[in-house]
Amino acid sequence: MAKKRPQTKAGKSGQAQVTNGEIPVVGAREPCPCGSGRRYKACHGRTAAHAATEHVQRPFEGLPGECDLVALRELVPAATVPLTLKGGLPEGVPSVTLATVLPMAWPALRRDDGSVLLALQNDGTSGDLSRDLADTLQRALETEPGNPVPPRRVDPEGPRLQELLDTAAPFVPEVHTGFEFWIPQSADGADPEVAASLERANAAAIPTVKLDSVDAAYWCETPEKNHLRWVMPHAEEELLDALARLHVAGTTSIGPDTRLVGSFRAHGLMVPVWDLPSAMTAEECEKPAAEFAERLAEALAVDAPLTAEERRARGGLTNRQVTLS
């Protein structure tokens, strides 16, 4: 799809000037379209590059289901969540659904019936995933039904999801075994490209289940062993202290032959990870996870300094931490 060019006029330097606030995509060494006479990289390109590096550490903070949003962005292959917009849905849009990923890595899709699918696992350009998703959502609502929404460079001053979504509405993810949700049940058949993408995605998807007994904990099955990956809302320093206390007490396991092996750091939140026996199902994780949540709450409430042994345990946990984003 061709990029929409902004309206321009000639400036004093003889170069085109932007009149509607948009900056077209130009080469770094080309004259800046603002008319300054300088190269783009030394003028508006410098501002754009700076904006792109302004990383928002917790892009989903303030949204319902922040921990689940992080999980769906980084850990869960196939899931959907109905979204509620402030002020209700526009005319001709029966629903808006957040999806982990869409065929051909589309940022969003406006279906034939006018409904919108918004993909979460796409690269952003503004440094703020919430702003990137809000831009895509707004464009999806205006896209003609039956069309995907193409990627584009996002205005770093544009709205965020926190401004578009009803933050009082429930956030209830549904984890799927595959990506059949790409194709409406009423459809006679899928586009060949979509069908091929669906087959590839289903083949690569790791079986994943969301636990019911605790928030934002996801069991997954891999060939050698199973895992529990649990996105937690607590401040990192406090959570590390609490996990260190539990480690020294020997109470970090969630059942026989389970082990807390480390954690991810993703979008400003910590994601502790346990190795599980290959025979341990998601259902068998429910009660031990709930019991661990109670122990963790008690450990988080302790404000005494860590002992020497607890400090060593904390150092080990920190060394086994991997940053995803």
N, C-alpha and C positions, 0 to 999 in steps of 0.2 A: 504494500500500500504506500503510495507516495506521501511524503511528509507535507503537511500544510505549511506553506510559506507565509511569513508575516507580511503585512503591507509595509512598504518602505517608501522613503522619499530621499532625495539627494541632500546631503549635508554640505557644509562649507568646504570640507576636504574633498568633495566629489564622490565619497563613498556612500553606500546605502545606509540610511538610518532606520532604526526600528521605531514604529509608531504605535504598536499595540501591546508593547511590553514583552513580546516573545523574542528570544534570541535564537536564530536558526542554527543548525549544526554546520559549522564550518571548520576548516583545517586550522591547526594551531598557528601556522605561519601565514595564514591568509589575513587580509585586512579585517579588522573587527567591524561587523555590520552596524555598530552604533555610530560610525562616521568620525571617530576620533583620529583616524589615520594611523593608529598603532596596530601591530599584529594582535590577533585575537587572544593569543596566550598571554600577552602582556596587558590586556585590557579586561573585557568582560570574561574572557576565558579564565583569568586568575580568580575572579569571584566564583565562577562555576566550579572550578577545581577545589577551592576552599570549602564551598558548601558541601561538595560530595564527600569531603573527608571529615565533616562534623558528625561524628557517629553518636547516635542516641543509644545509650547503654541499655535502657529498658523501654523499648518502643511501645510495649503493650501495657505499661503501667497505667492503672486507672480504668482499664477495661475489665468487664466481667470475664472470668476464666483466664486471667493472665497466664497462670501456670499451664493450663491446657493449650493455650495458644502457642506457648514455647514448645510444648511437646509435639503439637501438630506441625509446627514449622520444622523441627529438627529431628524428630524421632519416629513419628507415626507415618507409615506409607500411605494408607487410604482411610480417610475420614471426612465427614461433612458436619457442618453446624449451621442451622438456620440462623439468620441474622435479622435483627429488628432495627429499622431505621428511625431516627428521630422524626417525628411528624408523620410517620407511616410511609407506605410504599407509593411511589408515583403511579399515575394511571397507566395501565398497560403492563405493569410489572407485578405478576402474581406472587413472586417470592425472590428473596436474595439468599444464597447459600454460600458459605465459605467452604472451600474444598482444599485438601492438602495439595493436590496437583491436578492439572488438566492435560489433555492430550496435546502433543506437540509443544509442551511447555507454554501454552497460552496463558497470559496474565489473567484473563477473564473470558467468559463466553456469554453472549446473549442468545438464549435458545429461541427456537421458532415460536414458542408460546409466550415469549417476552420475559421469562424468568432469567435470573442472572446467577452464574456460578463464578465465584471469585477465588483465584488460586493463591495459596499462602506460600508455597515453596518456590518462589521466583526471586531472582536477584533484583535488588533495588538500586536506585541511582542517587537518592537524596541523602543517604546516610541515616534515614529514619524509616524503618519498615512500615510504621503506621501511616506515615505520609505517602509512601509509595502505594500502599494498598488503598488509601482513600482516593488518590488520583485515579487509580484503575477502576475503582467502584463507581466514581462519578461518571467516567467515560462509558462504562458498561451500561449504566442506566440510560444513556443517550444514544447508544449504538442501535442500529437497526436490528430487529430480531433475526436470528439465523446467522449471526456473524461473531467471530472471535474479536477480542480487543487486543490490538498490537501493543508491544512495549514502546516506551518513549522515556526521554529524560524528564524527570519530575521537577517541578518548581519547588525549591527548598522552602518557600514561604507559603505553600499551599496548605489546605486543611489536613487534619489527621483523622484517623478512625474515631478517636475519642469525641470528635465534633460531629460525626455523621451517625454514629450508632447510639441507640438507646441503652445507656449503661445500667439502667435498672432492669433490663430484660434478662431472663435466664440465658445461660450459655451452656448448652448440652451437646457435647460432641457424640457422634455416632461413628464407631470404628467399623470399617467394612473389611471383608476378607479379600476383596479385589476392587477393581475400578469400574464395575458395571454401572455405577451411578453416573458415569459420563453419558450414557445413552438412555434417554427417557423410555419408560416402559411402553409408551404409546408409539414409539418409533418403529417403522417397518424394518429398518436395517441401518447399520452404521456406515458412514463414509469409509471407503477402503483404508485411507490413511489413519482414521480414528480407530478402526478395527485392528490394524497392525500395531498401533501404539498401545492399544488396550492389551493385546496379547503379550507384548514385551513387558509392560508394566506389571501385569498379573504374575508373570514368570519371575520377576525380580522382587516382588513384595514379600517381606518377612511377616509371618503370622504374628499379629499383635492384638492384645485384648486390654481394654481399660478396666481397672479394678473398680468395684462398687463401694468397697468399705472405706476407702480413703480417697482424697482428691488428687488428681493428676498423676497417678501411678499407672504405669503401663508394662504389662508382661509381654515378652516377645520370645519367640522360639527360633533358635539357630541350630545348625546341624550338630554342633558339639555340645552345647549347653544352652539352657534358657537364661533369661535375664529379667530383672525388674529394674525399670528406670523411672525414677520418681522426681518430678519437678516440684521444688519446694519454695514457698514464698518468703522464707525467713532471710534476714540479713546474713550475708556470707560469713562474717566474722563470728556472729553468735551461733550460727549453725555448725561451723567447724568446731567451736568450743564444745557444743553439746554432743556432737558425734565423737569427739575425743574422749569425753567423759564416759560415754556408752561403750566405747572400744575398750577402755581400761577396765570397765566393769564386766566386760565379756557379754554385752547384751545388744550388739549391733546386728545379730543374725535375725532372719525371719523364717527360721525353721531349720531342721537338721540338714547338714551339708550345704548350707547357704553361707555366703560370705560377702560383706561389703568390700568391693574391690577398688573403689575410687569414685570419682565424680566428674561430670562435665560442668562447664560454666557456659550458659547460653542466654543471651539477651538479658544479662544482669541477674540471672537467677542460677542457683546451684541445682544440679541433677545428680544425686547419689545413685550409684549403680551396684546392684547385687548380682553375683553369679548364683544360679540355681541349678539343681540337678536336672538333667534332661527329661526326667520323668515327672517333674513338678509342674502341675498345670496352673493356669491362672486362678481357678477356683480354690486350689489349695493354698494360694498366696493370701487370700482374703483375710482370714482370721489372724495369721501372724503379722500381716501388714498393719492391721488395726491395733494390735497389741504393741507393735513397735511405735506407732504414732503416739500412743499414750506414754511410753518411756521417753520418747523424744520431747514431748511437751514438758515432762518433769525436768529433763536435763536442761531445756531452754530456760526454765524458770530459775535455775541456780546461778547466782551472781558471784560466787566465791572465785578467787583466782585459781587457775589450773595448777595442779601439782606438777612436779617434774616429769612424772610418768605420763601425765595427760598432755603436757607440752610436746613430749616426744611423739606421742600418738597423733597429735595435731599436725606436727611436721610431716609425718608419714602420709596423712590424708592430703595435705597440700601438695606434696610431691607427686601424688597420683591423680592430680586434677588436670583435666584437658579443657582448653577453651575452644568451643565451637564457634562462637560469634560474640 
